[in-house]
């Protein structure tokens, strides 16, 4: 697939590419030349850049891909659907185009929903699923919007049709630098001014909030579909849950939708943005888990 010049920040050893899939154009980066493939899927307010410290740690022994979901980063923002079901199909088509065989998938934050859908509906694409600081619609995600019981205003705000696009342009950096990252990080100086600059760059582009609003609106439009899918097609591949700030939310959620092996890790003293705050600890957990899965496949 075409190699492109990075529009924003990059790191040594990473190649920027684009793929036309499922009616949109996805930007992704790749690194590493050997080992099983790991596909990294960001949450909010992130892009592939959330993994820029994690990628080199994984790429020493694995082929690593980190994607900008549709409507995020440098991926397409044309008119269309931006819900989790559509983005899950994007991952299915992208995996086929990568030619890397089935992949180990890591999702975090709100991308857990589309990661679950991808794994449940296309199990032949997925060797394992790692969920980081995540939950699902129907299993507690909606409760995060309940401000009377510890939820946050931003969940409902980002899901309100037309409201983020009306109020956030021109204020992207204020939202990220003055509210989101200070509130949800615990490791001092883990997220730098340069990191905020990179996230702001992509959110400030035309249509830069479409991916965000699409995923958050999908939470309240779910109408039981995630729970129905989990009951019909529980995950059969190995699952790793990584909890930090929100422990034990991720483990509790994914135990309910998994019919196979589940490994749970909890990182102390780490905030919500695990890949940015504790890349070494996350890499160690993922590499140990992936090695276990790969060794089991070879033995089988």
C-alpha positions as CSV (number, residue, x, y, z in Angstrom):
1,X,0.0,0.0,0.0
2,X,1.2,3.5,-0.7
3,X,3.9,5.0,1.5
4,X,3.2,8.7,2.4
5,X,5.1,11.5,3.9
6,X,3.9,12.1,7.5
7,X,1.6,15.0,7.9
8,X,2.6,15.5,11.5
9,X,4.9,13.9,14.1
10,X,6.7,10.7,13.5
11,X,9.3,8.4,15.1
12,X,12.4,6.7,13.7
13,X,11.8,3.3,12.1
14,X,8.1,3.9,11.4
15,X,6.7,4.0,7.9
16,X,3.5,6.0,7.2
17,X,1.0,4.4,4.8
18,X,-2.6,4.7,3.6
19,X,-5.2,2.1,2.7
20,X,-8.5,2.6,0.9
21,X,-10.9,0.4,2.7
22,X,-14.7,0.2,3.3
23,X,-15.4,3.5,1.7
24,X,-12.7,5.5,3.5
25,X,-9.0,6.1,3.5
26,X,-7.1,5.0,6.6
27,X,-3.7,6.3,7.7
28,X,-1.5,3.9,9.6
29,X,2.1,3.4,10.5
30,X,4.1,0.2,10.5
31,X,7.3,-1.0,12.1
32,X,9.2,-4.2,12.6
33,X,9.9,-7.0,10.1
34,X,9.6,-10.3,12.0
35,X,7.2,-12.1,14.4
36,X,3.4,-12.2,14.6
37,X,1.6,-9.0,13.8
38,X,0.2,-6.6,16.5
39,X,-2.5,-4.0,15.5
40,X,-2.8,-1.1,17.9
41,X,-6.1,0.9,18.0
42,X,-6.2,4.2,19.9
43,X,-9.0,5.7,22.0
44,X,-10.0,9.3,22.7
45,X,-8.6,11.9,22.7
46,X,-5.9,10.1,20.8
47,X,-4.5,9.1,17.4
48,X,-1.9,6.5,16.4
49,X,0.5,8.9,18.2
50,X,-0.7,7.5,21.5
51,X,1.5,4.5,20.8
52,X,4.7,6.3,19.6
53,X,6.6,5.2,22.7
54,X,5.1,1.6,22.7
55,X,5.8,0.8,19.0
56,X,9.6,0.6,19.2
57,X,9.3,-1.7,22.2
58,X,7.1,-4.1,20.4
59,X,8.7,-3.9,17.0
60,X,12.0,-5.5,18.2
61,X,10.2,-8.9,18.0
62,X,7.0,-8.2,16.1
63,X,5.5,-6.5,13.1
64,X,3.5,-3.6,14.5
65,X,0.8,-1.5,12.9
66,X,-1.0,1.5,14.5
67,X,-4.0,2.9,12.8
68,X,-5.8,6.2,12.8
69,X,-9.5,5.2,13.0
70,X,-11.8,6.8,10.4
71,X,-12.4,10.4,11.4
72,X,-9.2,10.5,13.5
73,X,-5.6,11.5,13.0
74,X,-4.9,11.6,9.3
75,X,-7.6,9.2,8.2
76,X,-10.6,10.2,6.1
77,X,-13.3,12.5,7.3
78,X,-15.7,12.3,4.3
79,X,-19.5,12.0,4.9
80,X,-20.4,8.5,6.1
81,X,-20.9,6.4,9.2
82,X,-18.4,6.7,12.1
83,X,-19.9,4.2,14.5
84,X,-18.1,1.3,16.1
85,X,-19.7,-1.3,13.8
86,X,-18.3,0.6,10.7
87,X,-14.9,1.0,12.3
88,X,-14.8,-2.7,13.1
89,X,-15.4,-3.5,9.5
90,X,-12.6,-1.0,8.6
91,X,-10.2,-3.1,10.8
92,X,-11.4,-6.3,9.0
93,X,-10.6,-4.9,5.6
94,X,-7.4,-3.3,6.7
95,X,-6.2,-6.6,8.2
96,X,-6.8,-8.3,4.9
97,X,-4.9,-5.6,3.0
98,X,-1.9,-5.7,5.4
99,X,-1.2,-9.3,4.3
100,X,0.2,-10.0,7.8
101,X,-2.2,-12.9,8.5
102,X,-4.3,-12.9,11.6
103,X,-3.3,-10.2,14.1
104,X,-3.0,-9.6,17.8
105,X,-5.3,-6.6,18.4
106,X,-4.9,-4.0,21.2
107,X,-7.7,-1.5,21.8
108,X,-8.0,1.1,24.5
109,X,-10.6,3.4,25.9
110,X,-13.6,3.8,23.7
111,X,-12.1,1.7,20.9
112,X,-12.8,-1.4,23.1
113,X,-16.3,-1.6,21.6
114,X,-15.2,-1.7,18.0
115,X,-12.3,-4.0,19.0
116,X,-14.8,-6.4,20.5
117,X,-17.0,-6.3,17.5
118,X,-14.1,-6.9,15.2
119,X,-13.0,-9.9,17.2
120,X,-16.5,-11.3,17.6
121,X,-17.6,-10.9,13.9
122,X,-14.2,-11.8,12.3
123,X,-12.5,-14.3,14.7
124,X,-10.3,-15.7,11.9
125,X,-8.6,-12.2,11.7
126,X,-7.8,-12.1,15.4
127,X,-5.2,-14.1,17.3
128,X,-5.8,-12.4,20.6
129,X,-7.5,-9.3,21.9
130,X,-5.9,-6.9,24.5
131,X,-8.3,-4.4,26.1
132,X,-6.7,-1.5,27.9
133,X,-8.8,0.8,30.2
134,X,-12.0,-0.1,28.4
135,X,-15.5,-1.2,28.8
136,X,-18.5,-1.8,26.5
137,X,-22.0,-0.5,25.8
138,X,-24.4,-2.5,27.8
139,X,-21.7,-3.5,30.3
140,X,-21.1,-0.2,32.1
141,X,-20.0,2.3,29.4
142,X,-23.2,4.3,29.6
143,X,-22.6,4.8,33.3
144,X,-19.6,6.9,32.5
145,X,-22.0,9.6,31.4
146,X,-23.9,9.7,34.7
147,X,-22.5,12.8,36.3
148,X,-24.6,12.2,39.4
149,X,-22.7,9.0,40.2
150,X,-19.1,9.7,39.3
151,X,-19.5,9.9,35.5
152,X,-18.1,12.7,33.3
153,X,-19.9,15.4,31.4
154,X,-17.7,14.8,28.3
155,X,-19.3,11.5,27.4
156,X,-22.8,12.9,26.8
157,X,-21.3,16.1,25.4
158,X,-19.3,14.4,22.7
159,X,-22.3,12.3,21.8
160,X,-24.7,15.2,21.4
161,X,-25.3,15.6,17.6
162,X,-23.8,18.8,16.2
163,X,-22.7,20.2,19.6
164,X,-18.9,19.3,19.6
165,X,-18.6,20.5,16.0
166,X,-20.3,23.8,17.0
167,X,-18.3,24.5,20.2
168,X,-14.9,22.8,19.9
169,X,-13.3,24.2,16.7
170,X,-10.7,26.7,17.8
171,X,-10.6,25.3,21.4
172,X,-9.1,21.9,20.7
173,X,-5.9,22.6,22.6
174,X,-7.7,24.1,25.6
175,X,-9.8,20.9,25.9
176,X,-6.8,18.6,25.6
177,X,-4.1,20.5,27.5
178,X,-6.2,22.2,30.2
179,X,-8.8,19.4,30.9
180,X,-8.5,16.0,29.4
181,X,-4.9,15.1,29.9
182,X,-4.4,16.7,33.3
183,X,-7.6,15.0,34.6
184,X,-6.8,11.5,33.3
185,X,-3.1,11.1,33.7
186,X,-1.2,10.1,36.9
187,X,2.4,9.9,35.7
188,X,3.9,13.4,35.7
189,X,5.4,14.7,32.4
190,X,4.3,11.5,30.5
191,X,2.4,13.6,28.0
192,X,4.4,16.5,26.7
193,X,3.6,19.8,25.1
194,X,4.8,18.3,21.8
195,X,2.3,15.4,22.3
196,X,-0.5,17.8,22.8
197,X,0.6,19.8,19.7
198,X,0.3,16.6,17.6
199,X,-3.1,15.6,18.9
200,X,-4.4,19.2,18.5
201,X,-3.1,19.3,14.9
202,X,-5.3,16.5,13.8
203,X,-8.4,17.3,15.8
204,X,-8.3,20.9,14.5
205,X,-8.4,19.9,10.9
206,X,-11.7,20.1,8.9
207,X,-14.0,17.3,10.1
208,X,-11.6,16.5,12.9
209,X,-14.3,15.6,15.4
210,X,-16.3,13.2,13.2
211,X,-14.6,10.1,14.5
212,X,-15.1,11.1,18.1
213,X,-18.7,12.0,17.8
214,X,-19.5,8.9,15.8
215,X,-18.0,6.6,18.4
216,X,-19.7,8.4,21.3
217,X,-23.0,8.5,19.6
218,X,-22.8,4.8,19.1
219,X,-22.7,4.2,22.8
220,X,-26.2,5.6,23.2
221,X,-27.5,4.1,20.0
222,X,-26.4,0.6,21.0
223,X,-29.8,-0.5,22.1
224,X,-28.5,-3.8,23.4
225,X,-26.7,-4.8,20.2
226,X,-23.3,-5.3,21.9
227,X,-24.8,-7.5,24.6
228,X,-26.7,-9.5,22.0
229,X,-23.5,-10.0,20.0
230,X,-21.6,-11.1,23.1
231,X,-24.3,-13.7,23.9
232,X,-24.4,-15.0,20.4
233,X,-20.6,-14.9,19.7
234,X,-18.6,-14.7,22.9
235,X,-14.9,-14.2,22.3
236,X,-13.1,-17.5,21.9
237,X,-9.5,-16.2,21.4
238,X,-7.3,-15.4,24.4
239,X,-8.0,-12.0,26.0
240,X,-5.7,-9.8,28.0
241,X,-7.2,-7.0,30.1
242,X,-5.0,-4.1,31.4
243,X,-6.5,-1.9,34.1
244,X,-5.0,1.2,35.7
245,X,-6.9,4.3,36.6
246,X,-10.3,2.6,36.1
247,X,-9.5,-0.8,37.7
248,X,-11.2,-3.3,37.7
249,X,-13.6,-2.0,35.0
250,X,-11.9,-3.6,32.0
251,X,-11.4,-7.1,33.6
252,X,-15.0,-7.2,34.8
253,X,-16.4,-6.2,31.4
254,X,-14.4,-8.6,29.3
255,X,-14.9,-11.6,31.6
256,X,-18.5,-11.2,30.7
257,X,-18.0,-11.4,27.0
258,X,-15.2,-14.0,26.8
259,X,-15.7,-17.8,26.6
260,X,-12.0,-18.5,26.5
261,X,-8.8,-17.8,28.4
262,X,-8.6,-14.4,30.0
263,X,-5.5,-12.8,31.6
264,X,-5.8,-9.7,33.8
265,X,-3.1,-7.2,34.6
266,X,-3.4,-4.2,36.8
267,X,-0.9,-1.3,36.7
268,X,-0.6,0.7,39.9
269,X,0.1,4.4,39.9
270,X,-0.8,4.8,36.2
271,X,-3.6,6.9,34.8
272,X,-6.0,6.3,32.0
273,X,-3.6,6.7,29.1
274,X,-1.5,3.6,29.7
275,X,0.4,3.5,26.5
276,X,1.6,7.1,27.0
277,X,2.2,6.9,30.8
278,X,3.7,3.4,31.2
279,X,4.8,2.1,27.8
280,X,7.5,-0.2,29.2
281,X,5.0,-1.9,31.6
282,X,2.4,-2.2,28.9
283,X,4.9,-3.6,26.5
284,X,6.1,-6.2,29.0
285,X,2.5,-7.3,29.6
286,X,1.6,-7.5,25.9
287,X,4.8,-9.3,24.9
288,X,4.4,-11.9,27.6
289,X,0.8,-12.5,26.7
290,X,1.5,-12.6,22.9
291,X,4.4,-15.0,23.4
292,X,2.1,-17.3,25.4
293,X,-0.5,-17.2,22.6
294,X,2.0,-17.7,19.8
295,X,3.7,-20.6,21.7
296,X,0.3,-22.2,22.2
297,X,-0.5,-22.0,18.5
298,X,2.8,-23.5,17.6
299,X,2.3,-26.3,20.1
300,X,-1.2,-27.0,18.9
